[in-house]
Amino acid sequence: MSELELEQRTNIKFLVKLGKSGNEIRKMLVQVYGDNVVKKTAVYKWGKRFSEGRESVTDEERSGRPATSRTEENIAKVRQITRENRRLIVRSIAEQVNIDRETIRKILTEDLDVWKVCTKMVQ
């Protein structure tokens, strides 16, 4: 969650405690944040939660798999694997790190600045 989103949730909580309606809260947030305002549905969802007594402005911890496999740890693993063998293909790296090929491709191109990515084994 971004700092801006957290700030807006805090403001929603404050305005709910002042008795403002969802429409009033939304208008005020648009005045302050303009194009960076949270979506209308988020304003109503959080407004409802705060009016029902919720105090925390942060998301609840969720169990299960993380939303992304593109973590610092996995980036470091891919970096190490590619240092040891620059000729590996994406599929092979994905199998070693145990994450999907698309995530490996993004790590290589976006995080590690590898321009030429081999996706097939050359015979």
Residue pairs with C-beta under 8 A, 6 or more apart in sequence:
1 58
1 59
4 33
4 36
5 38
6 57
6 58
8 29
8 33
8 37
8 38
9 38
9 46
9 57
10 57
11 25
11 28
11 29
11 32
12 25
12 29
12 43
12 46
12 47
12 50
13 46
13 50
13 55
13 57
15 24
15 25
15 28
15 47
16 25
16 47
16 50
16 51
17 50
20 28
22 43
22 44
22 47
25 43
25 47
26 37
26 40
26 43
29 37
29 38
29 43
30 37
46 57
68 103
69 99
69 100
69 103
70 103
70 106
70 107
70 111
74 97
74 99
74 103
74 107
75 107
75 111
75 112
77 96
77 97
78 93
78 97
78 104
78 107
78 108
78 111
78 112
79 112
81 88
81 93
81 96
81 97
82 88
82 93
82 108
82 112
82 114
87 118
88 118
89 118
89 119
89 120
89 121
90 101
90 104
90 105
90 108
90 117
90 118
90 119
91 101
91 119
93 104
93 108
94 100
94 101
94 103
94 104
97 104
101 119
105 117
105 119
108 114
108 117
109 115
109 117
